[in-house]
Amino acid sequence: MSIPVTRVHYFRAVDQCMQNVPGLQGEIRRLAQTWLVQAQTQERPLDELAGAIQSGAANFLRRLAYFPTLQADTVAYAGVLAVLTQLGGTESDVTEPLMAMLPVVEALSAADLGSFAAIEAACSAVIDAVQAPVSLWPE
Protein backbone atom coordinates (compact mmCIF):
# COMPACT_ATOMS: atom_id res chain seq x y z
CA MET A 1 0.00 0.00 0.00
CA SER A 2 1.33 3.42 -0.89
CA ILE A 3 0.77 6.53 1.15
CA PRO A 4 -1.89 8.69 -0.52
CA VAL A 5 -1.01 12.18 -1.68
CA THR A 6 -3.46 14.60 -0.12
CA ARG A 7 -4.05 18.34 0.00
CA VAL A 8 -1.70 18.45 2.98
CA HIS A 9 1.11 17.45 0.64
CA TYR A 10 0.12 20.14 -1.85
CA PHE A 11 -0.08 22.77 0.92
CA ARG A 12 3.48 21.80 1.84
CA ALA A 13 4.67 22.34 -1.73
CA VAL A 14 2.90 25.72 -1.88
CA ASP A 15 4.56 26.70 1.41
CA GLN A 16 7.92 25.68 -0.03
CA CYS A 17 7.28 27.92 -3.05
CA MET A 18 6.29 30.76 -0.75
CA GLN A 19 9.54 30.36 1.17
CA ASN A 20 11.82 29.75 -1.82
CA VAL A 21 10.80 32.65 -4.06
CA PRO A 22 11.37 35.60 -1.69
CA GLY A 23 14.09 33.68 0.16
CA LEU A 24 16.07 33.19 -3.02
CA GLN A 25 15.50 36.79 -4.07
CA GLY A 26 16.84 38.04 -0.73
CA GLU A 27 19.77 35.66 -0.75
CA ILE A 28 20.84 36.65 -4.26
CA ARG A 29 20.83 40.31 -3.28
CA ARG A 30 22.53 39.84 0.11
CA LEU A 31 25.31 37.70 -1.29
CA ALA A 32 25.90 40.11 -4.18
CA GLN A 33 26.21 42.92 -1.63
CA THR A 34 28.66 40.84 0.43
CA TRP A 35 30.74 39.90 -2.60
CA LEU A 36 30.76 43.52 -3.77
CA VAL A 37 32.23 44.69 -0.46
CA GLN A 38 34.76 41.85 -0.54
CA ALA A 39 35.84 42.89 -4.03
CA GLN A 40 36.05 46.56 -3.08
CA THR A 41 38.13 45.86 0.01
CA GLN A 42 40.02 42.95 -1.58
CA GLU A 43 39.76 41.20 1.78
CA ARG A 44 39.49 37.80 0.09
CA PRO A 45 41.89 36.42 -2.50
CA LEU A 46 40.56 36.90 -6.03
CA ASP A 47 40.38 33.20 -6.87
CA GLU A 48 38.59 32.38 -3.61
CA LEU A 49 36.04 35.16 -4.13
CA ALA A 50 35.45 34.15 -7.75
CA GLY A 51 34.95 30.55 -6.61
CA ALA A 52 32.42 31.62 -4.00
CA ILE A 53 30.48 33.59 -6.62
CA GLN A 54 30.53 30.69 -9.08
CA SER A 55 29.34 28.33 -6.35
CA GLY A 56 26.63 30.77 -5.29
CA ALA A 57 25.41 31.21 -8.86
CA ALA A 58 25.27 27.42 -9.33
CA ASN A 59 23.20 27.14 -6.15
CA PHE A 60 20.85 29.90 -7.32
CA LEU A 61 20.36 28.14 -10.67
CA ARG A 62 19.58 24.89 -8.85
CA ARG A 63 16.95 26.62 -6.72
CA LEU A 64 15.46 28.36 -9.76
CA ALA A 65 14.90 24.91 -11.27
CA TYR A 66 12.73 23.66 -8.39
CA PHE A 67 9.49 25.07 -9.75
CA PRO A 68 9.96 23.93 -13.38
CA THR A 69 10.69 20.46 -11.99
CA LEU A 70 7.39 20.60 -10.11
CA GLN A 71 5.61 21.81 -13.25
CA ALA A 72 6.86 18.72 -15.10
CA ASP A 73 4.91 16.50 -12.68
CA THR A 74 1.45 17.30 -14.07
CA VAL A 75 -0.52 15.54 -11.31
CA ALA A 76 1.38 17.20 -8.46
CA TYR A 77 1.40 20.52 -10.26
CA ALA A 78 -2.39 20.48 -10.68
CA GLY A 79 -2.77 19.86 -6.95
CA VAL A 80 -0.35 22.65 -6.08
CA LEU A 81 -2.13 25.11 -8.39
CA ALA A 82 -5.49 24.19 -6.84
CA VAL A 83 -4.17 24.98 -3.36
CA LEU A 84 -2.38 28.12 -4.51
CA THR A 85 -5.61 29.34 -6.12
CA GLN A 86 -7.58 28.66 -2.95
CA LEU A 87 -5.10 30.82 -1.07
CA GLY A 88 -5.70 33.65 -3.54
CA GLY A 89 -2.48 33.17 -5.48
CA THR A 90 -1.82 32.53 -9.12
CA GLU A 91 0.78 30.61 -11.05
CA SER A 92 2.32 33.91 -12.17
CA ASP A 93 2.81 34.90 -8.52
CA VAL A 94 5.50 32.22 -8.49
CA THR A 95 6.73 32.18 -12.07
CA GLU A 96 7.14 35.93 -12.67
CA PRO A 97 9.70 36.54 -9.91
CA LEU A 98 11.55 33.33 -10.78
CA MET A 99 11.69 34.21 -14.48
CA ALA A 100 12.91 37.71 -13.61
CA MET A 101 15.70 36.28 -11.45
CA LEU A 102 16.81 33.69 -14.01
CA PRO A 103 18.58 35.99 -16.52
CA VAL A 104 20.27 37.87 -13.68
CA VAL A 105 21.65 34.65 -12.24
CA GLU A 106 22.61 33.33 -15.68
CA ALA A 107 24.52 36.56 -16.33
CA LEU A 108 26.28 36.25 -12.97
CA SER A 109 27.12 32.63 -13.73
CA ALA A 110 28.70 33.64 -17.05
CA ALA A 111 30.32 36.85 -15.79
CA ASP A 112 34.00 37.62 -16.07
CA LEU A 113 35.34 37.19 -12.55
CA GLY A 114 39.00 37.60 -13.48
CA SER A 115 39.58 40.84 -11.59
CA PHE A 116 38.20 42.63 -8.58
CA ALA A 117 36.85 45.35 -10.90
CA ALA A 118 35.01 42.74 -12.98
CA ILE A 119 33.52 41.23 -9.82
CA GLU A 120 32.42 44.68 -8.67
CA ALA A 121 30.67 45.21 -12.02
CA ALA A 122 28.97 41.80 -11.92
CA CYS A 123 27.78 42.24 -8.34
CA SER A 124 26.58 45.79 -8.97
CA ALA A 125 24.51 44.54 -11.91
CA VAL A 126 22.87 41.94 -9.66
CA ILE A 127 22.15 44.48 -6.93
CA ASP A 128 20.63 46.87 -9.49
CA ALA A 129 18.39 44.11 -10.88
CA VAL A 130 17.29 42.34 -7.68
CA GLN A 131 15.52 44.43 -5.08
CA ALA A 132 15.04 43.21 -1.53
CA PRO A 133 11.84 41.19 -1.12
CA VAL A 134 8.92 42.65 0.80
CA SER A 135 9.51 41.88 4.46
CA LEU A 136 8.38 42.85 7.93
CA TRP A 137 12.00 43.62 8.87
CA PRO A 138 15.03 44.93 6.98
CA GLU A 139 16.85 42.32 4.96
N, C-alpha and C positions, 0 to 999 in steps of 0.2 A: 504494500500500500504506500502510495506517495502522499506527501503532505500537500494539502490543497493550497493553491494560491488564492488569497482573499484580498479584500479591500485594504486590510491592514498592511499587506505587503506593498500595495500600490501607494498607500499613504507614506510608507517608509521611503519609497523611491522619490515621491514628490518632495518630501522633507530633505532628502539628499540633494535634489536639484536646487532647492531653496537655500541650502547651505553652500553648495559648490559655486553657484554663479556669483553672488556677491563676495564670497570668500576668495575665490580665484581673482576676481577683479581687484580686491584690496591687496592681495598678496603680490600680484604683478606690480602694482604701483609702489608698494612699500619696498619691495626688493630693488626695483629700479632706482628708487631714491637712495637706498643704502649703497648700491653699486656706484651710483653717481658720486656720492661723497667719497667713497673709497678710491675712485679714479682721480677725483680732484685733489685729494690729500696724498695719493700714492702710498697709502698705508699698507697696502697689500701688494705683493709682487704681481706684475702684469700677467704672467701665465696663470697664476692661481686665481686672480680675479676673472680672467677670461674663462677659465674652466668652470668657475662658480656660475657665471652667466649662462654658459652653454648648458650646464646641468639644470639650471633653473628653467631655461627656455624649453628644454626637453620635458621637464615635469609639467610645465604649463600646457604644452601640446598634448601630453597624455591626458590631463584633466579635461581639456577641451574636447577630447574624443569620447568622453563618458556618455554624453547625451546622444550623439549619433549612433553609438553602440546600442543604446536602449531603443532608439528609433528602429533599428534593424530587427528587433524582436517585436513583430507586429502585435502579438497577443498581449505581451506585457505593456507595450506602448499604448495600446488602446485603453487598458486599465488605468495607466498613469494619467492619460489625458482626461479620462472620465473624472478622476479624483481632482485633478488640477482645475477642471471646469467647475466642479462643485464648490471649490474654494474661491471661485471668482477669477481664476487665472486663465491664461490662454497659452497655447503653444509658443506664440511669439514672445511672451514674457520670458521664456527661457532661451529661445533660439536667437533673438535679436542681440542681447548682450554677448552671447557666446560668439556669434558671427562677427560682431564688431571687434572682439578681442583677438580673434584668429589671425587676421592679417598683421596686427601689431606684434603678436608673438612670433609669427613666421618671419617677419622682418628682423626681429631681435635674434632669432635663431640663425639667420643668414648674415647677420651684421659683421662687418669688419671689426674685430676685437684686438687688432694687432698693436694698438697704442692706447695710452691713457686718453688721448684726445678723441680717438675713435669710440672708445667706450663711453666717454662723456656724451658724445653726439647720439649714440644708440640709446643710452638711458634717458636722455632728455626727450628724445622722440617718443619713448614709451610714456613718460610722465605727462607729456603734452596730450597724448591720445587717450590715456586711461585715467579718468577722474576717480576720486575716492567714492566707494559705494555709499548710498544713504545709510546712515547709522545713528543710533541714539547717542553715541559718544565719538570723540575724534578718533580717526584711524590713521 
